[in-house]
Amino acid sequence: TTMDITTDGFGFMLSFGDIVWVPFMYSTQTRYLSVHPQQLGAFGLITISTILAAGYSIFRLSNSQKNNFRTNPEDP
């Protein structure tokens, strides 16, 4: 139900992002960590996992709320 999928279609910007931007950005962190290894420890791993879970929850809940409003704008 997101706008870029339902209305924009598959154009230059989406194809460029899928082919160039996403692979470049995802591999940048891997490249950095392969050259500069880091040790997180248990506290760092728990902190990063908590932030990731909170961000994912906010993302899913906000999209669910937006979809519910689009489906029925009268529902509080």
MMTF fields as JSON, N, C-alpha, C and O atoms, coordinates in Angstrom:
{
  "mmtfVersion": "1.0.0",
  "mmtfProducer": "UNKNOWN",
  "numBonds": 303,
  "numAtoms": 304,
  "numGroups": 76,
  "numChains": 1,
  "numModels": 1,
  "chainsPerModel": [1],
  "groupsPerChain": [76],
  "chainIdList": ["A"],
  "bondAtomList": [4, 2, 8, 6, 12, 10, 16, 14, 20, 18, 24, 22, 28, 26, 32, 30, 36, 34, 40, 38, 44, 42, 48, 46, 52, 50, 56, 54, 60, 58, 64, 62, 68, 66, 72, 70, 76, 74, 80, 78, 84, 82, 88, 86, 92, 90, 96, 94, 100, 98, 104, 102, 108, 106, 112, 110, 116, 114, 120, 118, 124, 122, 128, 126, 132, 130, 136, 134, 140, 138, 144, 142, 148, 146, 152, 150, 156, 154, 160, 158, 164, 162, 168, 166, 172, 170, 176, 174, 180, 178, 184, 182, 188, 186, 192, 190, 196, 194, 200, 198, 204, 202, 208, 206, 212, 210, 216, 214, 220, 218, 224, 222, 228, 226, 232, 230, 236, 234, 240, 238, 244, 242, 248, 246, 252, 250, 256, 254, 260, 258, 264, 262, 268, 266, 272, 270, 276, 274, 280, 278, 284, 282, 288, 286, 292, 290, 296, 294, 300, 298],
  "bondOrderList": [1, 1, 1, 1, 1, 1, 1, 1, 1, 1, 1, 1, 1, 1, 1, 1, 1, 1, 1, 1, 1, 1, 1, 1, 1, 1, 1, 1, 1, 1, 1, 1, 1, 1, 1, 1, 1, 1, 1, 1, 1, 1, 1, 1, 1, 1, 1, 1, 1, 1, 1, 1, 1, 1, 1, 1, 1, 1, 1, 1, 1, 1, 1, 1, 1, 1, 1, 1, 1, 1, 1, 1, 1, 1, 1],
  "groupList": [{"groupName": "THR", "atomNameList": ["N", "CA", "C", "O"], "elementList": ["N", "C", "C", "O"], "formalChargeList": [0, 0, 0, 0], "bondAtomList": [1, 0, 2, 1, 3, 2], "bondOrderList": [1, 1, 2], "singleLetterCode": "T", "chemCompType": "L-PEPTIDE LINKING"}, {"groupName": "MET", "atomNameList": ["N", "CA", "C", "O"], "elementList": ["N", "C", "C", "O"], "formalChargeList": [0, 0, 0, 0], "bondAtomList": [1, 0, 2, 1, 3, 2], "bondOrderList": [1, 1, 2], "singleLetterCode": "M", "chemCompType": "L-PEPTIDE LINKING"}, {"groupName": "ASP", "atomNameList": ["N", "CA", "C", "O"], "elementList": ["N", "C", "C", "O"], "formalChargeList": [0, 0, 0, 0], "bondAtomList": [1, 0, 2, 1, 3, 2], "bondOrderList": [1, 1, 2], "singleLetterCode": "D", "chemCompType": "L-PEPTIDE LINKING"}, {"groupName": "ILE", "atomNameList": ["N", "CA", "C", "O"], "elementList": ["N", "C", "C", "O"], "formalChargeList": [0, 0, 0, 0], "bondAtomList": [1, 0, 2, 1, 3, 2], "bondOrderList": [1, 1, 2], "singleLetterCode": "I", "chemCompType": "L-PEPTIDE LINKING"}, {"groupName": "GLY", "atomNameList": ["N", "CA", "C", "O"], "elementList": ["N", "C", "C", "O"], "formalChargeList": [0, 0, 0, 0], "bondAtomList": [1, 0, 2, 1, 3, 2], "bondOrderList": [1, 1, 2], "singleLetterCode": "G", "chemCompType": "PEPTIDE LINKING"}, {"groupName": "PHE", "atomNameList": ["N", "CA", "C", "O"], "elementList": ["N", "C", "C", "O"], "formalChargeList": [0, 0, 0, 0], "bondAtomList": [1, 0, 2, 1, 3, 2], "bondOrderList": [1, 1, 2], "singleLetterCode": "F", "chemCompType": "L-PEPTIDE LINKING"}, {"groupName": "LEU", "atomNameList": ["N", "CA", "C", "O"], "elementList": ["N", "C", "C", "O"], "formalChargeList": [0, 0, 0, 0], "bondAtomList": [1, 0, 2, 1, 3, 2], "bondOrderList": [1, 1, 2], "singleLetterCode": "L", "chemCompType": "L-PEPTIDE LINKING"}, {"groupName": "SER", "atomNameList": ["N", "CA", "C", "O"], "elementList": ["N", "C", "C", "O"], "formalChargeList": [0, 0, 0, 0], "bondAtomList": [1, 0, 2, 1, 3, 2], "bondOrderList": [1, 1, 2], "singleLetterCode": "S", "chemCompType": "L-PEPTIDE LINKING"}, {"groupName": "VAL", "atomNameList": ["N", "CA", "C", "O"], "elementList": ["N", "C", "C", "O"], "formalChargeList": [0, 0, 0, 0], "bondAtomList": [1, 0, 2, 1, 3, 2], "bondOrderList": [1, 1, 2], "singleLetterCode": "V", "chemCompType": "L-PEPTIDE LINKING"}, {"groupName": "TRP", "atomNameList": ["N", "CA", "C", "O"], "elementList": ["N", "C", "C", "O"], "formalChargeList": [0, 0, 0, 0], "bondAtomList": [1, 0, 2, 1, 3, 2], "bondOrderList": [1, 1, 2], "singleLetterCode": "W", "chemCompType": "L-PEPTIDE LINKING"}, {"groupName": "PRO", "atomNameList": ["N", "CA", "C", "O"], "elementList": ["N", "C", "C", "O"], "formalChargeList": [0, 0, 0, 0], "bondAtomList": [1, 0, 2, 1, 3, 2], "bondOrderList": [1, 1, 2], "singleLetterCode": "P", "chemCompType": "L-PEPTIDE LINKING"}, {"groupName": "TYR", "atomNameList": ["N", "CA", "C", "O"], "elementList": ["N", "C", "C", "O"], "formalChargeList": [0, 0, 0, 0], "bondAtomList": [1, 0, 2, 1, 3, 2], "bondOrderList": [1, 1, 2], "singleLetterCode": "Y", "chemCompType": "L-PEPTIDE LINKING"}, {"groupName": "GLN", "atomNameList": ["N", "CA", "C", "O"], "elementList": ["N", "C", "C", "O"], "formalChargeList": [0, 0, 0, 0], "bondAtomList": [1, 0, 2, 1, 3, 2], "bondOrderList": [1, 1, 2], "singleLetterCode": "Q", "chemCompType": "L-PEPTIDE LINKING"}, {"groupName": "ARG", "atomNameList": ["N", "CA", "C", "O"], "elementList": ["N", "C", "C", "O"], "formalChargeList": [0, 0, 0, 0], "bondAtomList": [1, 0, 2, 1, 3, 2], "bondOrderList": [1, 1, 2], "singleLetterCode": "R", "chemCompType": "L-PEPTIDE LINKING"}, {"groupName": "HIS", "atomNameList": ["N", "CA", "C", "O"], "elementList": ["N", "C", "C", "O"], "formalChargeList": [0, 0, 0, 0], "bondAtomList": [1, 0, 2, 1, 3, 2], "bondOrderList": [1, 1, 2], "singleLetterCode": "H", "chemCompType": "L-PEPTIDE LINKING"}, {"groupName": "ALA", "atomNameList": ["N", "CA", "C", "O"], "elementList": ["N", "C", "C", "O"], "formalChargeList": [0, 0, 0, 0], "bondAtomList": [1, 0, 2, 1, 3, 2], "bondOrderList": [1, 1, 2], "singleLetterCode": "A", "chemCompType": "L-PEPTIDE LINKING"}, {"groupName": "ASN", "atomNameList": ["N", "CA", "C", "O"], "elementList": ["N", "C", "C", "O"], "formalChargeList": [0, 0, 0, 0], "bondAtomList": [1, 0, 2, 1, 3, 2], "bondOrderList": [1, 1, 2], "singleLetterCode": "N", "chemCompType": "L-PEPTIDE LINKING"}, {"groupName": "LYS", "atomNameList": ["N", "CA", "C", "O"], "elementList": ["N", "C", "C", "O"], "formalChargeList": [0, 0, 0, 0], "bondAtomList": [1, 0, 2, 1, 3, 2], "bondOrderList": [1, 1, 2], "singleLetterCode": "K", "chemCompType": "L-PEPTIDE LINKING"}, {"groupName": "GLU", "atomNameList": ["N", "CA", "C", "O"], "elementList": ["N", "C", "C", "O"], "formalChargeList": [0, 0, 0, 0], "bondAtomList": [1, 0, 2, 1, 3, 2], "bondOrderList": [1, 1, 2], "singleLetterCode": "E", "chemCompType": "L-PEPTIDE LINKING"}],
  "groupTypeList": [0, 0, 1, 2, 3, 0, 0, 2, 4, 5, 4, 5, 1, 6, 7, 5, 4, 2, 3, 8, 9, 8, 10, 5, 1, 11, 7, 0, 12, 0, 13, 11, 6, 7, 8, 14, 10, 12, 12, 6, 4, 15, 5, 4, 6, 3, 0, 3, 7, 0, 3, 6, 15, 15, 4, 11, 7, 3, 5, 13, 6, 7, 16, 7, 12, 17, 16, 16, 5, 13, 0, 16, 10, 18, 2, 10],
  "groupIdList": [1, 2, 3, 4, 5, 6, 7, 8, 9, 10, 11, 12, 13, 14, 15, 16, 17, 18, 19, 20, 21, 22, 23, 24, 25, 26, 27, 28, 29, 30, 31, 32, 33, 34, 35, 36, 37, 38, 39, 40, 41, 42, 43, 44, 45, 46, 47, 48, 49, 50, 51, 52, 53, 54, 55, 56, 57, 58, 59, 60, 61, 62, 63, 64, 65, 66, 67, 68, 69, 70, 71, 72, 73, 74, 75, 76],
  "secStructList": [7, 7, 2, 0, 0, 0, 0, 0, 7, 1, 7, 2, 2, 2, 2, 2, 0, 0, 0, 0, 0, 2, 2, 2, 2, 2, 2, 2, 2, 2, 2, 2, 2, 2, 2, 1, 7, 7, 7, 7, 2, 2, 2, 2, 2, 2, 2, 2, 2, 2, 2, 2, 2, 2, 2, 2, 2, 2, 2, 2, 2, 2, 2, 2, 2, 2, 2, 2, 2, 2, 2, 7, 6, 6, 7, 7],
  "xCoordList": [0.808, 0.0, 0.849, 0.311, 2.153, 2.985, 2.892, 2.693, 3.039, 2.822, 3.8, 3.408, 5.048, 6.017, 5.702, 6.065, 5.051, 4.706, 3.371, 3.242, 2.383, 1.032, 0.835, 0.052, 1.517, 1.237, 2.413, 2.212, 3.619, 4.765, 5.199, 5.66, 5.055, 5.503, 7.004, 7.7, 7.474, 8.892, 9.588, 9.589, 10.176, 10.829, 12.32, 12.891, 12.95, 14.398, 14.879, 15.838, 14.212, 14.677, 14.643, 15.598, 13.569, 13.466, 14.453, 15.08, 14.593, 15.541, 16.978, 17.789, 17.31, 18.666, 18.946, 20.03, 17.97, 18.156, 18.343, 19.179, 17.566, 17.673, 18.992, 19.559, 19.473, 20.669, 21.959, 22.965, 21.948, 23.181, 23.214, 24.138, 22.219, 22.272, 22.235, 23.079, 21.286, 21.134, 22.371, 22.899, 22.852, 24.044, 25.276, 26.077, 25.427, 26.57, 26.492, 27.473, 25.319, 25.182, 25.287, 25.868, 24.741, 24.815, 26.229, 26.622, 26.978, 28.33, 29.348, 30.454, 29.011, 29.946, 30.298, 31.466, 29.311, 29.572, 30.42, 31.309, 30.142, 30.91, 32.36, 33.277, 32.557, 33.919, 34.671, 35.824, 34.037, 34.68, 35.05, 36.164, 34.107, 34.378, 35.413, 36.082, 35.563, 36.599, 37.995, 38.969, 38.093, 39.381, 39.657, 40.804, 38.632, 38.761, 37.861, 36.745, 38.31, 37.469, 37.116, 37.938, 35.893, 35.405, 34.954, 34.466, 35.126, 34.646, 33.499, 33.692, 32.307, 31.144, 30.995, 30.782, 31.1, 30.824, 29.333, 28.54, 28.959, 27.563, 26.721, 25.611, 27.225, 26.465, 26.214, 25.106, 27.215, 27.047, 26.062, 25.252, 26.123, 25.204, 23.759, 22.841, 23.565, 22.217, 21.699, 20.528, 22.555, 22.155, 21.744, 20.698, 22.543, 22.235, 20.969, 20.14, 20.809, 19.603, 18.35, 17.298, 18.458, 17.321, 16.941, 15.759, 17.923, 17.661, 17.042, 16.109, 17.55, 17.003, 15.551, 14.706, 15.255, 13.882, 12.944, 11.808, 13.402, 12.572, 12.299, 11.166, 13.307, 13.119, 12.192, 11.342, 12.344, 11.469, 10.033, 9.094, 9.863, 8.516, 7.85, 6.679, 8.582, 8.037, 7.667, 6.611, 8.52, 8.258, 6.983, 6.129, 6.846, 5.673, 4.405, 3.362, 4.466, 3.282, 2.814, 1.61, 3.738, 3.332, 2.732, 1.753, 3.285, 2.7, 1.336, 0.439, 1.17, -0.12, -1.162, -2.301, -0.779, -1.694, -2.067, -3.229, -1.11, -1.374, -2.303, -3.206, -2.098, -2.95, -4.369, -5.339, -4.496, -5.828, -6.567, -7.774, -5.867, -6.506, -6.94, -8.021, -6.115, -6.489, -7.693, -8.535, -7.768, -8.868, -10.166, -11.21, -10.105, -11.297, -10.928, -10.538, -11.042, -10.655, -11.523, -11.106, -12.7, -13.59, -13.238, -13.714, -12.416, -12.045, -11.006, -9.967, -11.268, -10.324, -9.073, -8.16],
  "yCoordList": [-1.208, 0.0, 1.27, 2.367, 1.141, 2.339, 3.011, 2.349, 4.337, 5.114, 4.746, 4.695, 4.495, 4.211, 2.92, 2.784, 1.989, 0.736, 0.845, 0.356, 1.478, 1.483, 2.508, 2.263, 3.651, 4.706, 5.075, 5.4, 5.035, 5.514, 4.557, 4.988, 3.279, 2.314, 2.078, 2.643, 1.25, 0.895, 1.749, 1.404, 2.86, 3.776, 3.81, 2.916, 4.871, 5.001, 5.08, 4.407, 5.903, 6.104, 4.804, 4.497, 4.048, 2.799, 1.758, 1.047, 1.664, 0.689, 1.072, 0.199, 2.363, 2.805, 2.501, 2.033, 2.767, 2.479, 1.002, 0.619, 0.163, -1.285, -1.848, -2.762, -1.301, -1.864, -1.254, -1.954, 0.051, 0.73, 1.139, 0.771, 1.893, 2.495, 1.458, 1.497, 0.542, -0.433, -1.336, -1.474, -1.952, -2.797, -2.019, -2.536, -0.773, 0.037, 0.348, 0.19, 0.793, 1.179, -0.025, 0.089, -1.169, -2.337, -2.912, -3.472, -2.784, -3.337, -2.396, -2.829, -1.123, -0.168, -0.546, -0.487, -0.932, -1.323, -2.585, -2.703, -3.52, -4.759, -4.498, -5.086, -3.622, -3.262, -2.611, -2.956, -1.682, -1.011, -2.019, -1.996, -2.904, -3.866, -4.906, -5.462, -5.183, -6.126, -5.52, -6.242, -4.202, -3.52, -3.124, -3.18, -2.728, -2.287, -3.152, -2.738, -4.328, -5.206, -4.543, -3.851, -4.768, -4.185, -5.304, -6.346, -5.066, -5.982, -5.307, -4.258, -5.892, -5.281, -5.674, -4.813, -6.914, -7.386, -7.575, -7.255, -8.088, -8.395, -7.13, -7.085, -6.099, -4.869, -4.177, -3.703, -4.116, -3.493, -4.251, -3.643, -5.559, -6.389, -6.214, -6.116, -6.175, -5.973, -4.579, -4.425, -3.567, -2.194, -2.063, -1.485, -2.586, -2.51, -3.295, -2.839, -4.459, -5.257, -4.55, -4.618, -3.873, -3.129, -1.958, -1.734, -1.219, -0.097, -0.597, 0.015, -1.695, -2.282, -2.71, -2.432, -3.369, -3.814, -2.623, -2.653, -1.579, -0.386, 0.305, 0.704, 0.448, 1.075, 0.28, 0.855, -1.018, -1.858, -1.789, -1.752, -1.77, -1.677, -0.355, -0.335, 0.74, 2.044, 2.057, 2.569, 1.503, 1.438, 0.66, 1.136, -0.531, -1.373, -0.769, -0.787, -0.241, 0.344, 1.594, 1.799, 2.43, 3.637, 3.278, 3.898, 2.307, 1.879, 1.229, 1.401, 0.492, -0.11, 0.964, 0.871, 1.976, 3.072, 3.841, 4.205, 4.085, 4.787, 3.97, 4.527, 2.667, 1.799, 1.745, 1.756, 1.687, 1.692, 2.985, 2.963, 4.109, 5.384, 5.442, 5.945, 4.935, 4.926, 4.02, 4.319, 2.923, 1.997, 2.566, 2.465, 3.167, 3.718, 5.017, 4.973, 6.175, 7.448, 7.832, 8.673, 7.257, 7.6, 6.858, 7.232, 5.816, 5.023, 5.801, 6.193, 6.023, 6.79, 5.965, 6.443],
  "zCoordList": [0.0, 0.0, 0.0, 0.149, -0.163, -0.198, -1.561, -2.58, -1.569, -2.779, -3.902, -5.068, -3.564, -4.625, -5.366, -6.535, -4.731, -5.392, -6.125, -7.247, -5.506, -6.081, -7.183, -8.101, -7.129, -8.107, -8.994, -10.164, -8.481, -9.255, -10.353, -11.41, -10.109, -11.11, -11.033, -10.188, -11.915, -11.942, -12.995, -14.177, -12.571, -13.488, -13.258, -12.635, -13.777, -13.694, -12.251, -11.876, -11.439, -10.076, -9.271, -8.559, -9.375, -8.634, -9.159, -8.374, -10.474, -11.027, -10.697, -10.385, -10.759, -10.396, -8.937, -8.591, -8.082, -6.667, -6.395, -5.576, -7.082, -6.881, -7.391, -6.792, -8.493, -9.128, -8.596, -8.478, -8.268, -7.896, -6.427, -5.702, -5.985, -4.654, -3.534, -2.638, -3.567, -2.481, -2.358, -1.255, -3.44, -3.278, -2.807, -2.029, -3.28, -2.851, -1.366, -0.64, -0.914, 0.486, 1.419, 2.498, 1.029, 1.895, 1.959, 2.983, 0.9, 0.92, 1.542, 1.866, 1.721, 2.31, 3.747, 4.13, 4.54, 5.922, 5.988, 6.831, 5.098, 5.077, 4.702, 5.275, 3.748, 3.335, 4.487, 4.746, 5.175, 6.307, 7.394, 7.918, 7.728, 8.785, 8.39, 9.262, 7.101, 6.681, 6.813, 7.021, 6.693, 6.82, 8.276, 8.719, 9.015, 10.401, 11.293, 11.606, 11.705, 12.535, 13.873, 14.474, 14.317, 15.566, 16.51, 16.074, 17.797, 18.82, 19.556, 20.172, 19.501, 20.131, 21.591, 22.445, 21.876, 23.225, 23.415, 22.53, 24.557, 24.831, 24.945, 24.414, 25.627, 25.799, 24.455, 24.203, 23.608, 22.295, 21.429, 20.729, 21.47, 20.692, 21.167, 20.353, 22.475, 23.024, 22.682, 22.335, 22.774, 22.452, 21.0, 20.703, 20.099, 18.668, 18.353, 17.565, 18.953, 18.726, 19.232, 18.596, 20.371, 20.922, 20.02, 19.76, 19.547, 18.641, 17.344, 16.822, 16.827, 15.597, 15.797, 14.946, 16.891, 17.166, 17.356, 16.882, 18.041, 18.236, 16.903, 16.637, 16.077, 14.779, 13.881, 13.2, 13.873, 13.057, 13.557, 12.762, 14.875, 15.441, 15.071, 14.69, 15.18, 14.803, 13.328, 12.958, 12.491, 11.056, 10.754, 10.005, 11.329, 11.065, 11.654, 11.0, 12.859, 13.487, 12.755, 12.599, 12.304, 11.582, 10.226, 9.812, 9.536, 8.26, 8.47, 7.645, 9.553, 9.85, 10.15, 9.692, 10.912, 11.226, 9.962, 9.778, 9.107, 7.853, 6.967, 6.342, 6.902, 6.092, 6.66, 5.902, 7.982, 8.595, 8.298, 8.059, 8.308, 7.993, 6.534, 6.227, 5.644, 4.22, 3.967, 3.12, 4.698, 4.544, 5.088, 4.444, 6.278, 6.918, 7.637, 8.804, 6.971, 7.6, 8.795, 9.592, 8.949, 10.056, 11.347, 12.419, 11.26, 12.432, 13.268, 12.737, 14.545, 15.357, 15.644, 16.316]
}
